[in-house]
Amino acid sequence: MTASSPSPDGGEVIETRLSRVDGLAGELVIGGYRVEELAPQATFEEVAFLLWQGRLPDAGELESLHSRLAAARVLPEASLELLGRAAASRMPVMDALRLGVDSLGLTLTADSADEALAARLVAATPALVGAYWRLLQGEAPVVAPADLSHAAAYLFQIFGSAPRPEAARGLETYLNTVVDHGLNASTYTARVIASTRSDMVSAVVGALGALKGPLHGGAPGPAFDMVFDIIEKSNDSGRPLADEAEAWVRQAVAAGERIMGFGHRVYKVRDPRADVLGAAAERLYRGSDRQEFYRQAQTIEDVAVRVLGEMKPGRNLKTNVEFYTALLLHGVGLPTELFTPTFGVARVAGWTAHILEQMKFGRLIRPLEKYVGEGGRRWVPLAGR
Ligand SMILES: CC(C)(COP(=O)(O)OP(=O)(O)OC[C@H]1O[C@@H](n2cnc3c(N)ncnc32)[C@H](O)[C@@H]1OP(=O)(O)O)[C@@H](O)C(=O)NCCC(=O)NCCS
């Protein structure tokens, strides 16, 4: 495989075997499997192996990866100490996670870039989020039992007890669904850093910085807040939910705001991940006392798509992955502050696979710019300006 030349016109910048996004057909293929088939059935460990190795593991390989991940969940003392200081200053979780991943460099060979390091980063990321969340609540970090799956261990690291199997499966489906997605902003960031022959930790730290922005990984928290706000307003006013949603969305769009959870740079039809996560959320809420909440969210989604179609004609603003991320992760029991960090917990497997691919096959990524500034100016000394 060879890397494509950087393209100045928004065309293909890299070649990858990791995932294929077809924005017009609404298709996502991860490691050769359609996301609808892979995400609800695979374990996260199988998906990580698939991305790193290009094939699914056999039983022995899976067991070996499971043991390596379990061992790497134990965080270095220095990282825990740093998280303690971050918690004392109430640092946002994504910033503490970025700091925590960077601190792993204290105990790693910074310039190594192999699958063993990728596995360490994948194991450490949820451990850092869990430990930091507990420190923020004034609780001591815990180490998850080695026999728990990656997804279940993450919930243990947050809540301090083994999760319900349905919650662990719901989370695992989420992690698989968002593990990789073409050349999205954070993956591109990671690949650019890796393309300079920098190190894997630097590339993951950079990717985390890109992920936290509200136009990328920061959307599910606000999407959830919108759903909650509309339901609350409808309860208070006694107006039907659909009417309340219509007024809310119209007012926000008229004020120039973006409705979080809708629109996508690549998908011009419904994001296929929304359906996978919607089905997982539906399974999780079914039969619970929160079933009504799920139905209400669907009503709000329908109204938002209709109003966006009307107020932003021709922009094809459909539901994206973040809307159902919010519902699913809420159903799993995660607080909104952990929605974006949990995206990072999933995507770190994709980032590390891209970093390895870039380091093995890629060239320096250096797209061309289009200059739109001034030219032909003459220097004027300070006294004459
Ligand atoms: C994802 C996103 C950044 C992609 O946007 P993009 O391809 O850069 O599209 P643009 O920013 O060029 O927007 C095109 C038009 O659609 C509008 N638009 C795009 N997404 C919108 C949204 N969610 N709500 C309201 N209007 C939106 C823009 O305001 C713009 O309108 P205009 O032409 O009248 O100025 C954008 O859809 C967005 O901000 N969505 C909300 C955040 C979100 O859910 N992010 C997660 C993505 S998975």
The ligand as a MOL file (V3000), in Angstrom:
LIG
                    3D

  0  0  0     0  0            999 V3000
M  V30 BEGIN CTAB
M  V30 COUNTS 48 50 0 0 0
M  V30 BEGIN ATOM
M  V30 1 C -21.3210 18.4750 11.8410 0
M  V30 2 C -21.2640 19.8640 11.2440 0
M  V30 3 C -20.1170 20.6640 11.8860 0
M  V30 4 C -20.9860 19.7450 9.7430 0
M  V30 5 O -21.1460 20.9910 9.2170 0
M  V30 6 P -20.5520 21.4900 7.8300 0
M  V30 7 O -20.4800 20.3860 6.8480 0
M  V30 8 O -19.3100 22.2310 8.1070 0
M  V30 9 O -21.7010 22.4270 7.3690 0
M  V30 10 P -21.6700 23.9770 7.4410 0
M  V30 11 O -21.0830 24.4330 8.7350 0
M  V30 12 O -21.0290 24.4630 6.1890 0
M  V30 13 O -23.2180 24.3120 7.4520 0
M  V30 14 C -24.0300 24.3780 6.2850 0
M  V30 15 C -25.3220 25.0670 6.6470 0
M  V30 16 O -26.1210 24.2040 7.4510 0
M  V30 17 C -26.3240 24.7920 8.7400 0
M  V30 18 N -26.2030 23.7520 9.7490 0
M  V30 19 C -25.3350 22.7040 9.7340 0
M  V30 20 N -25.5520 21.9280 10.8040 0
M  V30 21 C -26.5690 22.4910 11.4920 0
M  V30 22 C -27.2440 22.1430 12.6810 0
M  V30 23 N -26.9160 21.0640 13.3650 0
M  V30 24 N -28.2310 22.9450 13.1050 0
M  V30 25 C -28.5710 24.0530 12.4090 0
M  V30 26 N -27.9880 24.4250 11.2590 0
M  V30 27 C -26.9860 23.6580 10.8250 0
M  V30 28 C -25.2610 25.8560 8.8850 0
M  V30 29 O -25.6600 26.8630 9.7690 0
M  V30 30 C -25.1370 26.3460 7.4630 0
M  V30 31 O -26.2270 27.1840 7.1920 0
M  V30 32 P -26.0750 28.3940 6.1840 0
M  V30 33 O -25.6570 27.8010 4.8750 0
M  V30 34 O -27.4390 29.0230 6.1600 0
M  V30 35 O -25.0200 29.3050 6.7670 0
M  V30 36 C -22.6000 20.6180 11.4650 0
M  V30 37 O -23.6600 19.9300 10.8360 0
M  V30 38 C -22.9050 20.8480 12.9280 0
M  V30 39 O -22.4300 21.8250 13.4950 0
M  V30 40 N -23.7430 19.9560 13.5670 0
M  V30 41 C -24.0200 20.0880 14.9710 0
M  V30 42 C -22.8740 19.5340 15.7940 0
M  V30 43 C -22.8550 18.0210 15.7740 0
M  V30 44 O -23.8580 17.3560 15.9410 0
M  V30 45 N -21.6280 17.5120 15.6140 0
M  V30 46 C -21.3890 16.0810 15.5880 0
M  V30 47 C -21.0510 15.6050 14.2190 0
M  V30 48 S -20.9830 13.8540 14.1280 0
M  V30 END ATOM
M  V30 BEGIN BOND
M  V30 1 1 1 2
M  V30 2 1 2 3
M  V30 3 1 2 4
M  V30 4 1 2 36
M  V30 5 1 4 5
M  V30 6 1 5 6
M  V30 7 2 6 7
M  V30 8 1 6 8
M  V30 9 1 6 9
M  V30 10 1 9 10
M  V30 11 2 10 11
M  V30 12 1 10 12
M  V30 13 1 10 13
M  V30 14 1 13 14
M  V30 15 1 14 15
M  V30 16 1 15 16
M  V30 17 1 15 30
M  V30 18 1 16 17
M  V30 19 1 17 18
M  V30 20 1 17 28
M  V30 21 1 18 19
M  V30 22 1 18 27
M  V30 23 2 19 20
M  V30 24 1 20 21
M  V30 25 1 21 22
M  V30 26 2 21 27
M  V30 27 1 22 23
M  V30 28 2 22 24
M  V30 29 1 24 25
M  V30 30 2 25 26
M  V30 31 1 26 27
M  V30 32 1 28 29
M  V30 33 1 28 30
M  V30 34 1 30 31
M  V30 35 1 31 32
M  V30 36 2 32 33
M  V30 37 1 32 34
M  V30 38 1 32 35
M  V30 39 1 36 37
M  V30 40 1 36 38
M  V30 41 2 38 39
M  V30 42 1 38 40
M  V30 43 1 40 41
M  V30 44 1 41 42
M  V30 45 1 42 43
M  V30 46 2 43 44
M  V30 47 1 43 45
M  V30 48 1 45 46
M  V30 49 1 46 47
M  V30 50 1 47 48
M  V30 END BOND
M  V30 END CTAB
M  END
